[in-house]
Amino acid sequence: MSGAASTHVVVIGAGIVGVSTAIWLRRAGIDVTVVDRVEPGTSASTSYGNAGVLAACSVAPVTAPGMIAKSPKMLLDPEFPLFLRWSYLPKLTPWLLKYLSHANDKDTRRISDSLAPILYDSPSQHEALAKGTEAKEWLVNSDYSFVYPSREAFEADRYTWMLRRTAGFEPELLEGPAVQEFEPNLSPDMKLLAVMHDHGYVRDPGKYILALSQEAKKLGAKFVQAEVKDFVLTDGRVSKVVTSGEDLDCTQVVLATGVWSGGLAKKLGLAVPLESERGYHIVFRSAENGPETPMMITTGKFVATPMKAGLRCAGIVEFGGLEASASKAPLEFLRRKVAQTFPKLTFEKEESWLGHRPAPSDSLPLIGEIGASGVFAGFGHHHIGLTAGPKTGRILAGLISGDRQNIDLSAYNPQRF
């Protein structure tokens, strides 16, 4: 590869992976242009809408053993946070069959073991990325708790906790009066907390991404607002990115535009079984009597995080593709579960949001070069985009600059499909 002075990388996508990659590339002295169809940190950006938790312990994929048998009941149960636009089912089915094929013990353990290396040190990776920047003010070190109505409900999750323990995460269990002593605003119906120490969260993911993008600009990265249309390859290697504006000459490309990366990957001959897992959140503005630290509410499979604007409650899984508008049922479900969990919660108003998680059929992100094309994948992070974004960006920058990270990337091979 040519030296850094003659290297110009185009990063497609200004979310957490894209801006992280840009910062680490600039710190290595490499020229960078970041291109996205929207401004960084805005509500139209996927990295804007998430629970904000640096969830280092989130090594358990959704596709656990027994999921196939449980799926019909999950879809029909109004008290379970899984929703489907039934009209989308024919298009979803090929991906869904691949996805469910991993719902067995062997694959689940393999996926979990592969997620751990890009997650376990998430708080320190965010600290390293944001150190000395204005983004640092948005990071908070904190506990991350899993809230259960009973010891029996916790024990029913024993398989998931086995995966977390295997990855080195052991919870502190609080029961009975200790639960409300830890968090007085929790409903008395919640009788067990599994508390994970040494985690963290972001007080405003949108402003965090914006601050990181501003740092990348200070370091010399150029930002272009345009839609990427295609690539030009010369002798099998990328040489130009075709956009809705000016075309961008380059020596390498980083493809980090979430679920929209699948369509661009096809232009390189790479077919990725990638689906949009629609995620919702509600921000309860100026909330009082909510939690002091982030909490995963297991009865509703959502996370409640205290942010600068108020309490953000995020989660829910809906399959409905990229085109359909927001559904009412997931938001109604979220409101109901929030009221049950935090009965004393008060707030001025609420703001709802819908975004698209990029979900590969095997629950593992794509990280690495696509063949010898000079195009590097950095997408498909499912539920762990914010958590794993800085480390993914650091890995990608290292692959390009020659500063390799001490991590086996074979599990994330973009061509594994």
Salt bridges, closest charged atoms under 4 A:
ASP31 OD1 - ARG26 NH1 3.76
ASP77 OD2 - LYS73 NZ 3.68
GLU79 OE2 - ARG336 NH2 3.17
GLU79 OE1 - LYS337 NZ 2.77
ASP105 OD1 - ARG109 NE 2.80
ASP107 OD2 - HIS102 ND1 3.57
ASP107 OD1 - ARG110 NH2 3.18
ASP121 OD1 - LYS391 NZ 3.16
GLU127 OE1 - LYS136 NZ 3.52
GLU134 OE2 - LYS218 NZ 3.72
GLU137 OE1 - ARG203 NH2 3.78
ASP143 OD1 - HIS197 ND1 2.75
GLU155 OE2 - ARG151 NH1 3.20
GLU170 OE2 - ARG165 NE 3.03
GLU172 OE1 - HIS197 NE2 2.74
GLU175 OE2 - ARG151 NH2 2.58
ASP204 OD2 - LYS207 NZ 3.57
GLU227 OE1 - LYS229 NZ 3.87
GLU246 OE2 - LYS222 NZ 3.63
ASP249 OD1 - LYS240 NZ 2.63
GLU277 OE2 - ARG357 NH1 2.90
GLU277 OE1 - HIS382 NE2 3.66
GLU277 OE2 - HIS383 NE2 2.52
GLU318 OE2 - ARG85 NE 3.83
GLU318 OE1 - ARG278 NE 2.67
GLU350 OE2 - ARG335 NE 2.68
GLU351 OE2 - ARG285 NE 3.07
ASP362 OD2 - ARG416 NE 2.66
GLU369 OE2 - ARG237 NH1 3.47
